[in-house]
Amino acid sequence: MKLIDCIETQAARLAQAGLFFGHGTTNAFDEAMWLTLWRLGLPLDALDEHEQRELNPAEQAAIAALVDQRISTRKPAAYLTGEAWLQGVPFTIDERAIVPRSFIAELIADASIDPWLHPDSRRVLDLCTGNGSLAVLAAMGWPEVEVDALDLSADALAVARLNVERHDLAKRIRLLQGDGLAGALAQGGGAYDLILCNPPYVNSASMAALPAEYRAEPELALAGGSDGMDFIRQLLRDAPAALTDTGVLVLEIGNERPYFEAAFPALEVVWMETSSGADQVLLITKDQLL
């Protein structure tokens, strides 16, 4: 069997199993391609080069077994491979942290945030850092800044440490354990020029209806209370004290814009354009918060 035929066979199995895709791929074919290439030890962008390769029976069996695991466990593929990619950058991941997929990564990569930053910006906080992916991308995107990466979960921070070390950024990224902005400020360093935050924001009704793939992730990183705004309310109260006078907060809220606007009807924000539209990520200046 050729590699491309194997991928199509496994994609049909994934589609028939009724899986949910949203942790790096959006469809059965791309997921099957990811699992197949990873199992064979091939680069994930190498399909065109290898699609006519003939697979031996052992290779076919190994790929089928990995797809079996994806179907039977309903775990995101990233947890099975131990790796996820964000903006072309590889990150180590396991079930101690949420699978990285923040749209904030796009805004770092395409420089959409840059016009809002003071030329002398030097301090960045990645709040709710999870596996540290946004902190790493921020350090890569702005070579002149120092980054604090904070999470309440010691388990998530252990994964973040793997990624900081993987990308040789330990001298510029400080990992902190704490609860929200108060936890960051308590550990010193002063105010931040930029705060990035992909917090727990899923409302309770949506949490109850999440597919198994999302329920495999740490609930702490997802659940935001009845309207999804529990963490965000405290964040917006604390943010002015944590920002420099020219500082900005970039906040991801997923599909919760109606709940956000209901909770903060008088707050002026800037909605940032991403590949998912202009209602997933917002930017707030310190002046707007005050």
Contacts in CASP RR format, 6 or more apart in sequence:
PFRMAT RR
TARGET T0000
AUTHOR 0000-0000-0000
METHOD contacts of the structure
MODEL  1
MKLIDCIETQAARLAQAGLFFGHGTTNAFDEAMWLTLWRLGLPLDALDEH
EQRELNPAEQAAIAALVDQRISTRKPAAYLTGEAWLQGVPFTIDERAIVP
RSFIAELIADASIDPWLHPDSRRVLDLCTGNGSLAVLAAMGWPEVEVDAL
DLSADALAVARLNVERHDLAKRIRLLQGDGLAGALAQGGGAYDLILCNPP
YVNSASMAALPAEYRAEPELALAGGSDGMDFIRQLLRDAPAALTDTGVLV
LEIGNERPYFEAAFPALEVVWMETSSGADQVLLITKDQLL
1 9 0 8 1.000
1 54 0 8 1.000
1 55 0 8 1.000
1 60 0 8 1.000
2 51 0 8 1.000
2 52 0 8 1.000
2 53 0 8 1.000
2 54 0 8 1.000
2 55 0 8 1.000
3 36 0 8 1.000
3 40 0 8 1.000
3 47 0 8 1.000
3 50 0 8 1.000
3 51 0 8 1.000
3 52 0 8 1.000
3 53 0 8 1.000
3 54 0 8 1.000
3 55 0 8 1.000
4 47 0 8 1.000
4 51 0 8 1.000
4 52 0 8 1.000
6 36 0 8 1.000
6 55 0 8 1.000
6 60 0 8 1.000
6 63 0 8 1.000
7 29 0 8 1.000
7 32 0 8 1.000
7 33 0 8 1.000
7 36 0 8 1.000
7 47 0 8 1.000
7 51 0 8 1.000
8 29 0 8 1.000
8 32 0 8 1.000
10 32 0 8 1.000
10 35 0 8 1.000
10 36 0 8 1.000
10 63 0 8 1.000
10 64 0 8 1.000
10 67 0 8 1.000
11 28 0 8 1.000
11 29 0 8 1.000
11 31 0 8 1.000
11 32 0 8 1.000
11 33 0 8 1.000
12 28 0 8 1.000
13 32 0 8 1.000
13 67 0 8 1.000
13 71 0 8 1.000
14 28 0 8 1.000
14 31 0 8 1.000
14 32 0 8 1.000
14 67 0 8 1.000
14 70 0 8 1.000
14 71 0 8 1.000
15 28 0 8 1.000
17 71 0 8 1.000
19 28 0 8 1.000
19 31 0 8 1.000
19 70 0 8 1.000
19 71 0 8 1.000
19 74 0 8 1.000
19 213 0 8 1.000
20 74 0 8 1.000
20 211 0 8 1.000
20 212 0 8 1.000
20 213 0 8 1.000
20 214 0 8 1.000
21 27 0 8 1.000
21 28 0 8 1.000
21 30 0 8 1.000
21 31 0 8 1.000
21 213 0 8 1.000
22 76 0 8 1.000
22 101 0 8 1.000
22 213 0 8 1.000
23 76 0 8 1.000
23 77 0 8 1.000
23 78 0 8 1.000
23 84 0 8 1.000
23 99 0 8 1.000
23 101 0 8 1.000
23 213 0 8 1.000
24 34 0 8 1.000
24 77 0 8 1.000
24 78 0 8 1.000
24 84 0 8 1.000
24 85 0 8 1.000
24 99 0 8 1.000
24 101 0 8 1.000
25 31 0 8 1.000
25 34 0 8 1.000
25 77 0 8 1.000
31 70 0 8 1.000
31 77 0 8 1.000
32 67 0 8 1.000
33 44 0 8 1.000
33 47 0 8 1.000
34 44 0 8 1.000
34 77 0 8 1.000
34 81 0 8 1.000
35 63 0 8 1.000
35 66 0 8 1.000
35 67 0 8 1.000
35 70 0 8 1.000
35 77 0 8 1.000
35 80 0 8 1.000
35 81 0 8 1.000
36 63 0 8 1.000
37 43 0 8 1.000
37 44 0 8 1.000
37 46 0 8 1.000
37 47 0 8 1.000
37 50 0 8 1.000
38 44 0 8 1.000
38 66 0 8 1.000
38 81 0 8 1.000
38 83 0 8 1.000
39 59 0 8 1.000
39 62 0 8 1.000
39 63 0 8 1.000
39 66 0 8 1.000
40 50 0 8 1.000
40 55 0 8 1.000
40 59 0 8 1.000
40 63 0 8 1.000
42 50 0 8 1.000
44 85 0 8 1.000
55 63 0 8 1.000
66 80 0 8 1.000
69 75 0 8 1.000
69 80 0 8 1.000
70 77 0 8 1.000
70 80 0 8 1.000
73 80 0 8 1.000
73 216 0 8 1.000
74 211 0 8 1.000
74 212 0 8 1.000
74 213 0 8 1.000
74 216 0 8 1.000
75 95 0 8 1.000
75 213 0 8 1.000
75 216 0 8 1.000
76 99 0 8 1.000
76 213 0 8 1.000
76 216 0 8 1.000
76 217 0 8 1.000
78 84 0 8 1.000
78 93 0 8 1.000
78 99 0 8 1.000
79 93 0 8 1.000
79 94 0 8 1.000
79 95 0 8 1.000
79 99 0 8 1.000
79 216 0 8 1.000
82 92 0 8 1.000
82 93 0 8 1.000
82 94 0 8 1.000
83 90 0 8 1.000
83 91 0 8 1.000
83 92 0 8 1.000
83 93 0 8 1.000
84 90 0 8 1.000
84 91 0 8 1.000
84 93 0 8 1.000
84 99 0 8 1.000
84 100 0 8 1.000
84 101 0 8 1.000
84 131 0 8 1.000
84 133 0 8 1.000
85 91 0 8 1.000
86 100 0 8 1.000
86 101 0 8 1.000
86 102 0 8 1.000
86 105 0 8 1.000
86 133 0 8 1.000
86 137 0 8 1.000
87 105 0 8 1.000
87 106 0 8 1.000
87 108 0 8 1.000
87 109 0 8 1.000
87 137 0 8 1.000
89 133 0 8 1.000
89 136 0 8 1.000
89 137 0 8 1.000
89 140 0 8 1.000
89 167 0 8 1.000
90 166 0 8 1.000
91 100 0 8 1.000
91 131 0 8 1.000
91 132 0 8 1.000
91 133 0 8 1.000
91 136 0 8 1.000
91 163 0 8 1.000
91 166 0 8 1.000
92 131 0 8 1.000
92 159 0 8 1.000
92 162 0 8 1.000
92 163 0 8 1.000
92 166 0 8 1.000
93 99 0 8 1.000
93 100 0 8 1.000
93 131 0 8 1.000
93 159 0 8 1.000
94 159 0 8 1.000
95 216 0 8 1.000
95 217 0 8 1.000
95 218 0 8 1.000
96 153 0 8 1.000
96 155 0 8 1.000
96 156 0 8 1.000
96 158 0 8 1.000
96 159 0 8 1.000
96 218 0 8 1.000
97 130 0 8 1.000
97 131 0 8 1.000
97 132 0 8 1.000
97 153 0 8 1.000
97 155 0 8 1.000
97 156 0 8 1.000
97 159 0 8 1.000
97 160 0 8 1.000
97 218 0 8 1.000
97 221 0 8 1.000
98 130 0 8 1.000
98 131 0 8 1.000
98 156 0 8 1.000
98 217 0 8 1.000
98 218 0 8 1.000
98 221 0 8 1.000
98 222 0 8 1.000
99 217 0 8 1.000
100 130 0 8 1.000
100 131 0 8 1.000
100 132 0 8 1.000
100 133 0 8 1.000
100 134 0 8 1.000
102 133 0 8 1.000
102 134 0 8 1.000
102 198 0 8 1.000
102 252 0 8 1.000
103 252 0 8 1.000
103 254 0 8 1.000
103 274 0 8 1.000
103 275 0 8 1.000
103 276 0 8 1.000
103 280 0 8 1.000
103 281 0 8 1.000
104 134 0 8 1.000
104 196 0 8 1.000
104 198 0 8 1.000
104 250 0 8 1.000
104 252 0 8 1.000
104 281 0 8 1.000
105 133 0 8 1.000
105 134 0 8 1.000
105 137 0 8 1.000
106 112 0 8 1.000
106 274 0 8 1.000
106 275 0 8 1.000
107 113 0 8 1.000
107 250 0 8 1.000
107 272 0 8 1.000
107 274 0 8 1.000
107 281 0 8 1.000
108 134 0 8 1.000
108 137 0 8 1.000
108 138 0 8 1.000
108 141 0 8 1.000
109 137 0 8 1.000
109 141 0 8 1.000
112 272 0 8 1.000
112 273 0 8 1.000
113 194 0 8 1.000
113 248 0 8 1.000
113 250 0 8 1.000
113 272 0 8 1.000
113 283 0 8 1.000
116 248 0 8 1.000
116 270 0 8 1.000
116 283 0 8 1.000
116 285 0 8 1.000
117 193 0 8 1.000
117 194 0 8 1.000
117 247 0 8 1.000
117 248 0 8 1.000
118 193 0 8 1.000
118 244 0 8 1.000
118 246 0 8 1.000
118 247 0 8 1.000
120 193 0 8 1.000
121 142 0 8 1.000
121 145 0 8 1.000
121 193 0 8 1.000
121 194 0 8 1.000
121 246 0 8 1.000
121 247 0 8 1.000
122 144 0 8 1.000
122 145 0 8 1.000
122 146 0 8 1.000
122 193 0 8 1.000
123 145 0 8 1.000
123 146 0 8 1.000
123 148 0 8 1.000
123 189 0 8 1.000
123 190 0 8 1.000
123 191 0 8 1.000
123 192 0 8 1.000
123 193 0 8 1.000
123 194 0 8 1.000
123 244 0 8 1.000
124 135 0 8 1.000
124 138 0 8 1.000
124 142 0 8 1.000
124 145 0 8 1.000
124 146 0 8 1.000
124 147 0 8 1.000
124 148 0 8 1.000
124 192 0 8 1.000
124 193 0 8 1.000
124 194 0 8 1.000
124 195 0 8 1.000
124 196 0 8 1.000
125 147 0 8 1.000
125 148 0 8 1.000
125 149 0 8 1.000
125 150 0 8 1.000
125 181 0 8 1.000
125 184 0 8 1.000
125 192 0 8 1.000
125 194 0 8 1.000
125 195 0 8 1.000
125 196 0 8 1.000
125 242 0 8 1.000
126 132 0 8 1.000
126 134 0 8 1.000
126 135 0 8 1.000
126 138 0 8 1.000
126 147 0 8 1.000
126 148 0 8 1.000
126 149 0 8 1.000
126 150 0 8 1.000
126 196 0 8 1.000
126 197 0 8 1.000
127 150 0 8 1.000
127 180 0 8 1.000
127 181 0 8 1.000
127 184 0 8 1.000
127 195 0 8 1.000
127 196 0 8 1.000
127 197 0 8 1.000
127 199 0 8 1.000
127 235 0 8 1.000
128 150 0 8 1.000
128 151 0 8 1.000
128 152 0 8 1.000
128 180 0 8 1.000
128 197 0 8 1.000
128 198 0 8 1.000
128 199 0 8 1.000
128 200 0 8 1.000
128 221 0 8 1.000
128 231 0 8 1.000
129 135 0 8 1.000
129 149 0 8 1.000
129 150 0 8 1.000
129 151 0 8 1.000
129 156 0 8 1.000
129 157 0 8 1.000
129 160 0 8 1.000
129 175 0 8 1.000
130 151 0 8 1.000
130 153 0 8 1.000
130 156 0 8 1.000
130 157 0 8 1.000
130 159 0 8 1.000
130 160 0 8 1.000
130 221 0 8 1.000
131 156 0 8 1.000
131 159 0 8 1.000
131 160 0 8 1.000
131 162 0 8 1.000
131 163 0 8 1.000
132 149 0 8 1.000
132 159 0 8 1.000
132 160 0 8 1.000
132 163 0 8 1.000
132 164 0 8 1.000
133 163 0 8 1.000
134 149 0 8 1.000
134 196 0 8 1.000
134 198 0 8 1.000
135 147 0 8 1.000
135 148 0 8 1.000
135 149 0 8 1.000
135 160 0 8 1.000
135 164 0 8 1.000
135 173 0 8 1.000
136 163 0 8 1.000
136 164 0 8 1.000
136 167 0 8 1.000
136 169 0 8 1.000
136 173 0 8 1.000
138 145 0 8 1.000
138 147 0 8 1.000
138 194 0 8 1.000
138 196 0 8 1.000
139 145 0 8 1.000
139 147 0 8 1.000
139 167 0 8 1.000
139 169 0 8 1.000
139 172 0 8 1.000
139 173 0 8 1.000
140 167 0 8 1.000
140 169 0 8 1.000
145 172 0 8 1.000
145 193 0 8 1.000
145 194 0 8 1.000
146 172 0 8 1.000
146 173 0 8 1.000
146 174 0 8 1.000
147 169 0 8 1.000
147 172 0 8 1.000
147 173 0 8 1.000
147 174 0 8 1.000
148 173 0 8 1.000
148 174 0 8 1.000
148 176 0 8 1.000
148 184 0 8 1.000
148 187 0 8 1.000
148 192 0 8 1.000
149 157 0 8 1.000
149 160 0 8 1.000
149 164 0 8 1.000
149 173 0 8 1.000
149 174 0 8 1.000
149 175 0 8 1.000
149 176 0 8 1.000
150 175 0 8 1.000
150 176 0 8 1.000
150 177 0 8 1.000
150 178 0 8 1.000
150 180 0 8 1.000
150 183 0 8 1.000
150 184 0 8 1.000
151 157 0 8 1.000
151 160 0 8 1.000
151 176 0 8 1.000
151 177 0 8 1.000
151 178 0 8 1.000
152 177 0 8 1.000
152 178 0 8 1.000
152 179 0 8 1.000
152 180 0 8 1.000
152 220 0 8 1.000
153 177 0 8 1.000
153 218 0 8 1.000
153 220 0 8 1.000
153 221 0 8 1.000
154 177 0 8 1.000
155 218 0 8 1.000
156 218 0 8 1.000
156 221 0 8 1.000
157 175 0 8 1.000
157 177 0 8 1.000
160 175 0 8 1.000
161 175 0 8 1.000
164 170 0 8 1.000
164 173 0 8 1.000
164 175 0 8 1.000
176 183 0 8 1.000
176 184 0 8 1.000
176 187 0 8 1.000
178 184 0 8 1.000
178 186 0 8 1.000
178 187 0 8 1.000
180 231 0 8 1.000
180 234 0 8 1.000
180 235 0 8 1.000
180 238 0 8 1.000
181 195 0 8 1.000
181 234 0 8 1.000
181 235 0 8 1.000
181 238 0 8 1.000
181 239 0 8 1.000
181 241 0 8 1.000
181 242 0 8 1.000
182 238 0 8 1.000
184 192 0 8 1.000
184 242 0 8 1.000
185 238 0 8 1.000
185 241 0 8 1.000
185 242 0 8 1.000
191 241 0 8 1.000
191 242 0 8 1.000
191 243 0 8 1.000
191 244 0 8 1.000
191 247 0 8 1.000
192 242 0 8 1.000
192 243 0 8 1.000
192 244 0 8 1.000
192 247 0 8 1.000
193 243 0 8 1.000
193 244 0 8 1.000
193 246 0 8 1.000
193 247 0 8 1.000
193 248 0 8 1.000
194 247 0 8 1.000
194 248 0 8 1.000
194 249 0 8 1.000
194 250 0 8 1.000
195 239 0 8 1.000
195 242 0 8 1.000
195 243 0 8 1.000
195 247 0 8 1.000
195 248 0 8 1.000
195 249 0 8 1.000
195 250 0 8 1.000
196 250 0 8 1.000
197 235 0 8 1.000
197 249 0 8 1.000
197 250 0 8 1.000
197 251 0 8 1.000
197 252 0 8 1.000
198 252 0 8 1.000
199 224 0 8 1.000
199 231 0 8 1.000
199 232 0 8 1.000
199 235 0 8 1.000
199 251 0 8 1.000
199 252 0 8 1.000
200 220 0 8 1.000
200 221 0 8 1.000
200 222 0 8 1.000
200 223 0 8 1.000
200 224 0 8 1.000
200 228 0 8 1.000
200 230 0 8 1.000
200 231 0 8 1.000
201 224 0 8 1.000
201 228 0 8 1.000
201 229 0 8 1.000
201 231 0 8 1.000
201 232 0 8 1.000
201 252 0 8 1.000
201 253 0 8 1.000
201 254 0 8 1.000
201 256 0 8 1.000
202 210 0 8 1.000
202 222 0 8 1.000
202 223 0 8 1.000
202 224 0 8 1.000
202 228 0 8 1.000
202 256 0 8 1.000
203 224 0 8 1.000
203 225 0 8 1.000
203 226 0 8 1.000
203 227 0 8 1.000
203 228 0 8 1.000
203 256 0 8 1.000
203 259 0 8 1.000
204 223 0 8 1.000
204 224 0 8 1.000
204 225 0 8 1.000
204 226 0 8 1.000
204 228 0 8 1.000
206 255 0 8 1.000
207 219 0 8 1.000
207 222 0 8 1.000
207 223 0 8 1.000
207 224 0 8 1.000
207 225 0 8 1.000
210 222 0 8 1.000
214 222 0 8 1.000
224 230 0 8 1.000
224 231 0 8 1.000
227 256 0 8 1.000
227 259 0 8 1.000
227 262 0 8 1.000
227 263 0 8 1.000
228 256 0 8 1.000
228 259 0 8 1.000
229 256 0 8 1.000
229 259 0 8 1.000
229 260 0 8 1.000
229 263 0 8 1.000
232 251 0 8 1.000
232 253 0 8 1.000
232 260 0 8 1.000
232 263 0 8 1.000
233 263 0 8 1.000
235 249 0 8 1.000
235 251 0 8 1.000
236 264 0 8 1.000
236 267 0 8 1.000
236 284 0 8 1.000
236 289 0 8 1.000
239 249 0 8 1.000
239 284 0 8 1.000
239 286 0 8 1.000
239 289 0 8 1.000
240 286 0 8 1.000
240 289 0 8 1.000
240 290 0 8 1.000
243 249 0 8 1.000
243 286 0 8 1.000
243 289 0 8 1.000
244 286 0 8 1.000
245 286 0 8 1.000
246 286 0 8 1.000
247 285 0 8 1.000
247 286 0 8 1.000
248 283 0 8 1.000
248 284 0 8 1.000
248 285 0 8 1.000
248 286 0 8 1.000
249 283 0 8 1.000
249 284 0 8 1.000
249 285 0 8 1.000
249 289 0 8 1.000
250 272 0 8 1.000
250 281 0 8 1.000
250 282 0 8 1.000
250 283 0 8 1.000
251 281 0 8 1.000
251 282 0 8 1.000
251 283 0 8 1.000
251 284 0 8 1.000
252 280 0 8 1.000
252 281 0 8 1.000
253 260 0 8 1.000
253 280 0 8 1.000
253 281 0 8 1.000
253 282 0 8 1.000
254 279 0 8 1.000
254 280 0 8 1.000
254 281 0 8 1.000
255 280 0 8 1.000
257 279 0 8 1.000
257 280 0 8 1.000
260 282 0 8 1.000
267 284 0 8 1.000
267 288 0 8 1.000
267 289 0 8 1.000
268 288 0 8 1.000
269 282 0 8 1.000
269 283 0 8 1.000
269 284 0 8 1.000
269 288 0 8 1.000
270 282 0 8 1.000
270 283 0 8 1.000
270 284 0 8 1.000
271 278 0 8 1.000
271 279 0 8 1.000
271 281 0 8 1.000
271 282 0 8 1.000
271 283 0 8 1.000
272 278 0 8 1.000
272 281 0 8 1.000
272 282 0 8 1.000
272 283 0 8 1.000
274 280 0 8 1.000
274 281 0 8 1.000
END
